[in-house]
Amino acid sequence: MLSRGTLYTGMVTPDSCFALGTMGNGLVIIDKNGKLLHQFTQTSGFFSNTVSCLLLDQQRNLWVGTDGGIAVLEYDSPLSEFTIPGGTGPSDFCRYQGLLYITCNDGVYYLDDQDGRFKMVTGIVGNSQSFFFHQINNELFVTVNQGIYQIQGKTARPVSPTVEISRPVLCMSNMALAPDIVVAGTPAGAEILRYDPSHPRRLRRIGDIPGIHEYIRLAVEAEPGVVWLGTMDAGLIRLSFSADRPLMPRVDKFGVEHGLPAGGAAFFKAGGRPLFCTKRGVYQFNPEQNRFSPDPFFKEVGFGRNPDEGVIVADARDNLWINLGKESAVYKKLPDGQYKLEKARLARFADEVINMIYPESNGVIWFGSANRVIRFAPGQHRSELSAFPALIRRVTLAGDSVVYCGAALPGDRLQDPAEQRFPFRGNALRFDFSASSYINPRANSFRTLLEGFDAGWSAWSRDTRRDYTNLPAGKYRFRVQARNIFQQESSEDLYAFTITPPWYNTWWAWLFYLLCAGGLIFALVRARTRQLEERSRALEKIVQERTAEIQEQKNNIEQLSLIGREITATLSIGNIIHTIYQNVNRLMDASVFGIGLYNADQQSLDFPGTTEKNELLPPYSLSLSDENRLAVWCFKNQKEVIINDYAEDFSAYIQQLQAPVAGENPESILYLPLTYKDKRIGVITAQSFNKNAYTDYHLNMLRNLATYSAIALENADAYRQVNELLADLKNTQEKLVTQSKLAALGALTAGIAHEIKNPLNFVNNFAELITDLVAELREVLTAEMGEAATAKKNEAMEILDTLQQNGAKIIEHGKRADSIVKSMLQHSRGKSDERQPTDINAVLAEDINLAYHGMRAQDSSFNIKIETDFDPAVGKLNIVPQDVSRVFLNIITNGCYEAHRKKQEQDGEFAPMLWVRTRNLEKMVEVRIRDNGSGIPAAVREKLFTPFFTTKPPGKGTGLGLSISYDVIVHQHGGQLFFESEEGRFAEFIIHLPK
């Protein structure tokens, strides 16, 4: 070879070989005996085949100078790279009988030791994709898409073509429990094959494993009798074989419900432990819980998009080599059994996706990437870990002047770096730097520090340039440090320089500044003195104004306190409102002032005493359903209403303007909610006819008034409730006394009535008999004496007339006495009639008719105008109709009687009238019966419902009608019976019947 080219240069390599540069055959490396070891030409990547110089650096890199450029050989590198003819990466490795085999997409290759190239194994039909190797009984088999082949040296022969199995076999695993049984994974399930060394084909299909239809891409025996199957997208499958049934394994499938992420998974056995690769990293299996969980051991290794397609293997020293789709790493096993993670040694191909890792027994590790094979020999000389420096290559001043080129030249204009001084106008510098680590130099990173300017070291970056602009005057030291691909840090390089201050920062400039500053200060002091004097006078005026304002505020606060004491001392709501209005105008413009009280029954705000321009407006109410009222908005939302221009600001609270219920339209309005201990009381308002009448000060004053008002109103309400309670207690006491009296009187009345009833019957009966006998005697005397009038006859007739008149009187008063006894019995006996739904309006109409005609029957001159107003919504009530009808009839009759008597007293000039009205209230029905008679005198009102008390003349009433009516309504039906009357004008009885 040397005879065909001219030897130009040469040197001895670190391993005592010879590197020879030629003029036409590139670089040749031979050993001491002249054996050719390597030849590097343009085919190997050189720019030219003419080598003119050689240089070996401290990192054992051989620099080769050619006619076309410089090449670097990593001499003694632990890494070797091999290309594959087909251009695709391997999916599996296997060392068998001294040859290294790989599987690729287009077949099976072996490594030729003579020329270091991968060559295809012959005998496989077509360019068949191959998958995995498997050794059975020291025979090597490989799975391809055309079936299963046996490798024999540099050739292969089919042992189980596709036609003999149901589908292509992707992977295989035999078992220690039954060495002749082989589990085969296919794209659509798993099969059982039997190995038979006496059979020409070696492998015979037994059948499918039932229940498995997933895409099986990996089969590994974890322990004797247990085989794990890795799927493409359906988790993991575990096959459990037994010695007595080696062909019928138990099938367990594991997926998301067992803790695995969705998708495919793979199984590896490394370092004596089972490992499971998933799309979310490495998982471990807990057989007791039958669940998977993330394995924290591998958390420091990054994984890519498909970590389930990664690989984990152990070498002969139990070191774990791993790649999960992003970076390759090794967990080195230490003497104490612990593991240490290392990434730096594999950093040169960290960015490549590694499909397969294959450790050999001699320590060599093979890596299969997407398009090449990498051989890594960790035991070889590690030149990449040699120390290296960082170098400042160039310093540029102000963007165009180079002031440093990496070293100072004697006699040159460039000075030593330690003495470099730059004028202030050159305070922008650029530093270019590099590192003498040439293994993938683009991966070198740098950090810098400019002492005197930077607070600390910069972050590591691959930029080889750093710019500084607008540096202030001072002394600086620029430091740079490098880090190579193996994360090894270099020694530092240093560049020191000084930036001189500008002319305006010199001592004489500062002296001039001082003189100018002194004169300026003197002038400023004079001007400032005059200004302070003027400001002092203005401040004194402000103080006087503020003092007056504070005095006014003090007076207002005292006035507010006085108002608070006055309104909290009164228990009348009217007095409270009047007192506040009398004083509020001293604090603010309150042309309109009012307080709205919450009426829970009517769901309204009642304004009992709103004052406008010192005049009291009529009371009015606002329904809480009226959303376009400011008072309603304030109460419902419990928020303040602040308006200083009604026409402009109203839309923030309500949708449309409405005229006030009473008074005129104001311009400025304040509404504040009144609350006491979370109880809603109502609202308070102050209004002005001027725009912008209210400020925050007025708002605060009204807030204080609202607080006092709420307390006062709550006290007044509490006082009212106490009075009502006392009145109820008094009324209840009176009722109890009356009931006791009535009970005793009823018992007495019943006894007396029963005792009187029988004699009274005899008196009435005999009086009627006497009357009949007088009539008969008159007839007898007339028949005996004839028609002739004689003195005896006339005397006898007068006696008979007297007897007849006396008998009639006895009968009249006997019947009256009997009526009184019957009423007494009725008042004293209990009520036993049953209740039934009754139309109240119909009962009233009937009783009005009965009363009218009853009065007409007694007195033909009786006449009265009756007006009715029946509410159809009253409907039917569940009452005792006979008793309630008797009440209605009694009260209507009394009303007719009183109105007719008043007409008689006024000689017929009075028009008697009776009004009967019904109303359907929320919880009751109200019946009102009103007459325009003389009313009820105040002196007899408390006795009106007392038994035997009557306002009628003697002989005209029993005094039991209203007493019985009160008993029926109040005690029997649980209602109310009361009256309203104005003496000389009217009397109105009100009946409330509960629903």
Secondary structure as UniProt FT lines:
FT   HELIX           2..4
FT   STRAND          7..12
FT   TURN            14..15
FT   STRAND          18..22
FT   STRAND          27..30
FT   TURN            32..33
FT   STRAND          36..40
FT   HELIX           42..44
FT   STRAND          51..56
FT   TURN            58..59
FT   STRAND          61..66
FT   TURN            67..68
FT   STRAND          69..74
FT   TURN            75..76
FT   STRAND          79..83
FT   TURN            85..86
FT   STRAND          92..96
FT   TURN            97..98
FT   STRAND          99..104
FT   TURN            105..106
FT   STRAND          107..112
FT   TURN            113..116
FT   STRAND          117..120
FT   STRAND          130..136
FT   TURN            137..138
FT   STRAND          139..144
FT   TURN            145..146
FT   STRAND          147..152
FT   TURN            153..154
FT   STRAND          155..161
FT   HELIX           162..164
FT   STRAND          171..174
FT   TURN            179..180
FT   STRAND          181..186
FT   TURN            187..188
FT   STRAND          189..195
FT   TURN            197..198
FT   TURN            200..201
FT   STRAND          203..208
FT   TURN            210..211
FT   STRAND          216..223
FT   TURN            224..225
FT   STRAND          226..231
FT   STRAND          235..240
FT   TURN            246..247
FT   STRAND          250..254
FT   HELIX           256..258
FT   STRAND          264..270
FT   TURN            271..272
FT   STRAND          273..278
FT   TURN            279..280
FT   STRAND          281..286
FT   TURN            287..290
FT   STRAND          291..294
FT   HELIX           296..298
FT   TURN            299..300
FT   HELIX           307..309
FT   STRAND          311..314
FT   TURN            316..317
FT   STRAND          320..324
FT   STRAND          328..333
FT   TURN            335..336
FT   STRAND          339..342
FT   HELIX           344..349
FT   TURN            350..351
FT   STRAND          356..359
FT   TURN            361..362
FT   STRAND          365..368
FT   STRAND          372..376
FT   TURN            378..379
FT   HELIX           383..385
FT   STRAND          389..397
FT   TURN            398..400
FT   STRAND          401..404
FT   TURN            410..411
FT   HELIX           417..419
FT   STRAND          420..422
FT   HELIX           424..426
FT   STRAND          429..435
FT   HELIX           441..443
FT   STRAND          445..451
FT   TURN            452..453
FT   STRAND          465..468
FT   STRAND          474..483
FT   TURN            485..486
FT   STRAND          493..499
FT   HELIX           503..505
FT   HELIX           507..569
FT   HELIX           573..584
FT   TURN            585..587
FT   STRAND          592..599
FT   TURN            600..603
FT   STRAND          604..607
FT   STRAND          611..612
FT   TURN            613..614
FT   STRAND          615..616
FT   STRAND          620..623
FT   TURN            624..625
FT   TURN            627..628
FT   HELIX           630..637
FT   STRAND          641..643
FT   HELIX           646..649
FT   HELIX           650..652
FT   STRAND          668..676
FT   TURN            677..678
FT   STRAND          679..688
FT   TURN            691..692
FT   HELIX           696..785
FT   HELIX           791..828
FT   STRAND          836..839
FT   HELIX           840..858
FT   TURN            860..861
FT   STRAND          865..869
FT   HELIX           872..874
FT   STRAND          876..879
FT   HELIX           881..905
FT   TURN            906..908
FT   STRAND          913..920
FT   STRAND          924..931
FT   HELIX           938..943
FT   TURN            944..945
FT   TURN            947..948
FT   TURN            954..955
FT   HELIX           961..966
FT   HELIX           967..972
FT   STRAND          976..982
FT   TURN            983..985
FT   STRAND          986..994
//
